[in-house]
Amino acid sequence: MKHSAILVFVGLCCVCYGGAVPQKYTTKYDNVDIDSIIRNERLLRNYMDCIMDRGRCTKEGAELKKNIPDALQNNCSKCSEFQKNGTRKIITYIAKNKKDWFLEVEAKYDPTHIFRKTYQDEIDRSGIKIIEFFYVLY
């Protein structure tokens, strides 16, 4: 379905309730305007800095960071359709326009490239050329 970095930003539009593990992530943030996040460099960078442990996290950002491993492991099975679509949109933007961010996220959350292999078919279908800029970093 999605590449690891695609799921990394899943919390930008889906954040899990605290406490016991829910069956689904909360839809509380399903009204988020994904396009406005993409257009706002400062906001997008704040989320990036949060998940990369470089900056302070908002309450939502902290939940995002906490839930990234679960979303990756479970193929975003707890996400709503809005959350899956929003995640794809953000990560497609980052992969095409912020390749260095994309690679940083992958290095942190998929250092052994397990998720890259898992999601390779979707990466290919999306038209994102990850492999070609992957080698630039390594």
Backbone as CSV, one residue per row, in Angstrom:
resi,resn,N_x,N_y,N_z,CA_x,CA_y,CA_z,C_x,C_y,C_z
1,MET,0.821,-1.180,0.000,0.000,0.000,0.000,0.865,1.243,0.000
2,LYS,1.417,1.637,1.109,2.181,2.866,1.194,3.606,2.573,1.590
3,HIS,4.455,3.451,1.258,5.851,3.383,1.653,5.970,3.870,3.087
4,SER,7.025,3.512,3.728,7.181,3.886,5.127,7.045,5.384,5.339
5,ALA,7.647,6.168,4.503,7.553,7.609,4.700,6.155,8.116,4.431
6,ILE,5.425,7.457,3.582,4.044,7.854,3.364,3.283,7.734,4.668
7,LEU,3.522,6.678,5.389,2.811,6.467,6.638,3.344,7.313,7.778
8,VAL,4.547,7.765,7.638,5.129,8.558,8.709,4.298,9.782,9.015
9,PHE,3.760,10.405,8.026,2.972,11.605,8.249,1.502,11.312,8.465
10,VAL,1.197,10.043,8.699,-0.180,9.655,8.927,-0.802,10.469,10.054
11,GLY,-0.060,10.796,11.047,-0.592,11.546,12.183,-0.870,13.001,11.886
12,LEU,-0.396,13.517,10.750,-0.775,14.874,10.391,-2.278,14.968,10.231
13,CYS,-2.865,13.836,9.907,-4.319,13.850,9.788,-4.975,12.739,10.578
14,CYS,-4.212,11.904,11.254,-4.838,10.910,12.132,-3.986,10.731,13.372
15,VAL,-4.567,10.988,14.502,-3.863,10.890,15.769,-4.647,9.954,16.666
16,CYS,-3.948,9.047,17.279,-4.567,8.027,18.116,-4.991,8.604,19.470
17,TYR,-6.080,8.099,20.040,-6.455,8.461,21.398,-5.383,7.945,22.355
18,GLY,-5.157,8.639,23.448,-4.225,8.153,24.458,-4.824,6.977,25.211
19,GLY,-4.022,6.315,25.988,-4.513,5.195,26.797,-4.456,3.893,26.048
20,ALA,-5.481,3.075,26.222,-5.521,1.753,25.601,-5.504,1.882,24.079
21,VAL,-4.959,0.894,23.424,-4.863,0.916,21.971,-6.267,0.787,21.371
22,PRO,-6.675,1.761,20.558,-8.005,1.727,19.974,-8.043,0.838,18.733
23,GLN,-9.247,0.512,18.270,-9.403,-0.233,17.023,-9.086,0.654,15.829
24,LYS,-9.377,1.926,15.928,-9.124,2.909,14.869,-8.534,4.164,15.488
25,TYR,-7.782,4.908,14.675,-7.321,6.217,15.133,-8.531,7.140,15.189
26,THR,-8.436,8.145,16.015,-9.527,9.101,16.125,-9.736,9.835,14.803
27,THR,-10.969,10.180,14.531,-11.272,10.979,13.348,-11.406,12.460,13.716
28,LYS,-10.999,12.773,14.911,-11.086,14.148,15.413,-10.413,15.151,14.479
29,TYR,-9.361,14.733,13.784,-8.599,15.638,12.929,-8.899,15.442,11.450
30,ASP,-9.959,14.734,11.138,-10.297,14.479,9.736,-10.795,15.709,8.993
31,ASN,-10.963,16.820,9.674,-11.352,18.056,9.007,-10.141,18.936,8.682
32,VAL,-8.941,18.416,8.897,-7.715,19.161,8.621,-7.625,19.434,7.117
33,ASP,-7.247,20.647,6.772,-7.057,21.024,5.374,-5.622,20.672,4.979
34,ILE,-5.476,19.523,4.343,-4.152,19.014,3.969,-3.427,19.994,3.057
35,ASP,-4.145,20.596,2.130,-3.514,21.550,1.216,-2.911,22.737,1.960
36,SER,-3.569,23.182,3.030,-3.027,24.317,3.780,-1.751,23.923,4.524
37,ILE,-1.654,22.683,4.949,-0.412,22.213,5.585,0.710,22.190,4.560
38,ILE,0.409,21.676,3.387,1.415,21.607,2.325,1.882,23.004,1.927
39,ARG,0.966,23.953,1.870,1.322,25.328,1.469,2.042,26.102,2.568
40,ASN,1.972,25.637,3.804,2.550,26.370,4.918,3.881,25.720,5.330
41,GLU,4.956,26.236,4.804,6.293,25.686,5.050,6.601,25.598,6.547
42,ARG,6.230,26.629,7.286,6.512,26.657,8.717,5.771,25.538,9.449
43,LEU,4.513,25.355,9.146,3.723,24.311,9.790,4.247,22.925,9.427
44,LEU,4.520,22.707,8.170,5.052,21.416,7.729,6.403,21.139,8.389
45,ARG,7.240,22.166,8.470,8.549,22.009,9.116,8.393,21.712,10.614
46,ASN,7.427,22.334,11.266,7.205,22.059,12.696,6.857,20.588,12.927
47,TYR,5.996,20.029,12.090,5.688,18.604,12.206,6.931,17.767,11.953
48,MET,7.683,18.134,10.948,8.916,17.404,10.625,9.895,17.463,11.796
49,ASP,10.106,18.649,12.345,11.027,18.791,13.475,10.557,17.980,14.674
50,CYS,9.266,17.927,14.889,8.715,17.133,15.990,9.027,15.658,15.794
51,ILE,8.658,15.108,14.658,8.839,13.662,14.480,10.304,13.258,14.390
52,MET,11.162,14.228,14.070,12.594,13.940,13.977,13.341,14.310,15.262
53,ASP,12.622,14.645,16.314,13.206,14.989,17.617,14.114,16.207,17.569
54,ARG,13.783,17.163,16.696,14.574,18.390,16.592,13.870,19.596,17.166
55,GLY,12.627,19.427,17.521,11.870,20.570,18.004,10.731,20.136,18.900
56,ARG,10.072,21.141,19.445,8.932,20.874,20.327,7.777,20.320,19.524
57,CYS,6.982,19.532,20.192,5.804,18.940,19.560,4.537,19.530,20.147
58,THR,3.580,19.770,19.300,2.245,20.075,19.781,1.667,18.769,20.327
59,LYS,0.526,18.850,20.957,-0.135,17.645,21.453,-0.369,16.661,20.298
60,GLU,-0.839,17.179,19.172,-1.096,16.346,18.005,0.209,15.774,17.434
61,GLY,1.242,16.595,17.403,2.537,16.138,16.900,3.129,15.028,17.751
62,ALA,2.979,15.146,19.061,3.483,14.099,19.962,2.744,12.780,19.729
63,GLU,1.435,12.851,19.503,0.665,11.645,19.196,1.108,11.049,17.865
64,LEU,1.339,11.918,16.902,1.832,11.473,15.591,3.120,10.683,15.751
65,LYS,4.068,11.277,16.437,5.374,10.640,16.617,5.234,9.306,17.341
66,LYS,4.380,9.264,18.331,4.169,8.043,19.100,3.546,6.942,18.250
67,ASN,2.693,7.313,17.299,1.928,6.329,16.541,2.530,5.934,15.199
68,ILE,3.591,6.575,14.795,4.214,6.227,13.521,4.594,4.747,13.459
69,PRO,5.278,4.205,14.462,5.651,2.783,14.360,4.443,1.851,14.200
70,ASP,3.368,2.127,14.914,2.166,1.303,14.799,1.577,1.404,13.397
71,ALA,1.490,2.600,12.868,0.932,2.788,11.523,1.775,2.055,10.477
72,LEU,3.079,2.101,10.631,3.957,1.388,9.704,3.782,-0.123,9.817
73,GLN,3.782,-0.612,11.041,3.675,-2.051,11.269,2.340,-2.615,10.795
74,ASN,1.291,-1.827,10.884,-0.049,-2.321,10.616,-0.664,-1.764,9.335
75,ASN,0.189,-1.253,8.450,-0.265,-0.805,7.135,-1.416,0.199,7.235
76,CYS,-1.350,1.030,8.225,-2.353,2.081,8.446,-3.762,1.492,8.572
77,SER,-3.848,0.309,9.116,-5.144,-0.372,9.229,-6.113,0.343,10.171
78,LYS,-5.610,1.208,11.021,-6.467,1.956,11.949,-6.868,3.314,11.394
79,CYS,-6.454,3.611,10.166,-6.726,4.912,9.542,-8.067,4.913,8.833
80,SER,-8.716,6.079,8.843,-9.913,6.278,8.031,-9.470,6.515,6.584
81,GLU,-10.405,6.476,5.651,-10.065,6.752,4.246,-9.539,8.178,4.086
82,PHE,-10.116,9.132,4.801,-9.630,10.507,4.752,-8.159,10.556,5.173
83,GLN,-7.837,9.845,6.233,-6.479,9.833,6.756,-5.517,9.195,5.761
84,LYS,-5.916,8.095,5.155,-5.058,7.442,4.160,-4.822,8.364,2.966
85,ASN,-5.870,8.982,2.470,-5.736,9.869,1.316,-4.905,11.106,1.646
86,GLY,-5.126,11.679,2.820,-4.345,12.838,3.233,-2.876,12.511,3.402
87,THR,-2.620,11.355,3.951,-1.240,10.911,4.135,-0.547,10.754,2.790
88,ARG,-1.219,10.118,1.867,-0.641,9.960,0.521,-0.308,11.316,-0.096
89,LYS,-1.228,12.253,0.060,-1.047,13.576,-0.531,0.182,14.284,0.052
90,ILE,0.309,14.260,1.364,1.439,14.925,2.008,2.754,14.263,1.636
91,ILE,2.789,12.958,1.694,4.045,12.266,1.417,4.421,12.368,-0.051
92,THR,3.460,12.343,-0.929,3.778,12.549,-2.344,4.423,13.920,-2.531
93,TYR,3.866,14.914,-1.868,4.441,16.261,-1.942,5.878,16.271,-1.408
94,ILE,6.082,15.680,-0.256,7.413,15.673,0.352,8.403,14.888,-0.505
95,ALA,7.978,13.733,-0.989,8.873,12.912,-1.810,9.293,13.635,-3.085
96,LYS,8.390,14.420,-3.635,8.701,15.115,-4.886,9.370,16.470,-4.674
97,ASN,9.107,17.116,-3.524,9.576,18.491,-3.327,10.563,18.680,-2.182
98,LYS,10.634,17.738,-1.275,11.500,17.843,-0.092,12.226,16.505,0.087
99,LYS,12.966,16.114,-0.900,13.582,14.780,-0.900,14.477,14.552,0.307
100,ASP,15.154,15.594,0.754,16.013,15.438,1.925,15.185,15.103,3.164
101,TRP,14.022,15.714,3.327,13.140,15.392,4.451,12.674,13.952,4.351
102,PHE,12.284,13.575,3.161,11.800,12.220,2.920,12.853,11.196,3.348
103,LEU,14.073,11.424,2.943,15.159,10.493,3.278,15.476,10.487,4.773
104,GLU,15.376,11.642,5.416,15.576,11.700,6.868,14.541,10.854,7.603
105,VAL,13.303,11.007,7.203,12.212,10.253,7.825,12.441,8.757,7.617
106,GLU,12.781,8.390,6.408,13.026,6.981,6.130,14.201,6.457,6.946
107,ALA,15.259,7.218,7.044,16.429,6.782,7.816,16.076,6.541,9.280
108,LYS,15.178,7.356,9.823,14.802,7.191,11.224,13.794,6.061,11.429
109,TYR,12.773,6.010,10.596,11.672,5.084,10.825,11.742,3.792,10.010
110,ASP,12.652,3.712,9.066,12.820,2.491,8.269,14.290,2.290,7.911
111,PRO,15.161,2.228,8.906,16.600,2.150,8.628,17.026,0.866,7.900
112,THR,16.277,-0.191,8.033,16.619,-1.448,7.353,15.836,-1.632,6.060
113,HIS,15.014,-0.668,5.700,14.251,-0.650,4.446,13.228,-1.774,4.327
114,ILE,12.766,-2.258,5.461,11.728,-3.284,5.459,10.444,-2.720,4.847
115,PHE,10.068,-1.513,5.257,8.824,-0.933,4.773,8.957,-0.495,3.325
116,ARG,10.136,-0.068,2.914,10.361,0.277,1.506,10.038,-0.938,0.640
117,LYS,10.519,-2.082,1.045,10.252,-3.315,0.284,8.774,-3.657,0.321
118,THR,8.160,-3.514,1.476,6.740,-3.828,1.631,5.880,-2.973,0.716
119,TYR,6.219,-1.706,0.580,5.379,-0.769,-0.152,5.907,-0.435,-1.548
120,GLN,6.863,-1.179,-2.046,7.487,-0.854,-3.337,6.480,-0.798,-4.486
121,ASP,5.510,-1.687,-4.519,4.526,-1.659,-5.613,3.741,-0.345,-5.620
122,GLU,3.331,0.119,-4.436,2.600,1.382,-4.386,3.502,2.547,-4.757
123,ILE,4.738,2.500,-4.347,5.692,3.553,-4.710,5.787,3.635,-6.227
124,ASP,5.928,2.484,-6.852,6.038,2.454,-8.315,4.777,3.001,-8.974
125,ARG,3.604,2.617,-8.481,2.335,3.096,-9.046,2.173,4.604,-8.861
126,SER,2.722,5.152,-7.780,2.559,6.582,-7.505,3.422,7.460,-8.398
127,GLY,4.408,6.853,-9.041,5.301,7.632,-9.892,6.421,8.315,-9.133
128,ILE,6.528,8.073,-7.836,7.605,8.653,-7.042,8.870,7.845,-7.296
129,LYS,9.937,8.519,-7.634,11.200,7.852,-7.935,12.095,7.879,-6.699
130,ILE,11.790,7.023,-5.756,12.524,6.983,-4.499,13.905,6.389,-4.683
131,ILE,13.990,5.327,-5.412,15.257,4.616,-5.565,16.336,5.539,-6.117
132,GLU,16.016,6.350,-7.100,17.033,7.191,-7.694,17.592,8.212,-6.714
133,PHE,16.781,8.770,-5.809,17.383,9.701,-4.854,17.764,9.036,-3.565
134,PHE,17.393,7.798,-3.385,17.855,7.023,-2.229,19.372,6.884,-2.288
135,TYR,19.890,6.602,-3.451,21.326,6.377,-3.598,22.147,7.647,-3.378
136,VAL,21.546,8.791,-3.544,22.247,10.045,-3.302,22.680,10.130,-1.841
137,LEU,21.820,9.676,-0.912,22.122,9.748,0.500,23.128,8.687,0.915
138,TYR,23.008,7.509,0.377,23.847,6.396,0.814,24.948,6.173,-0.139
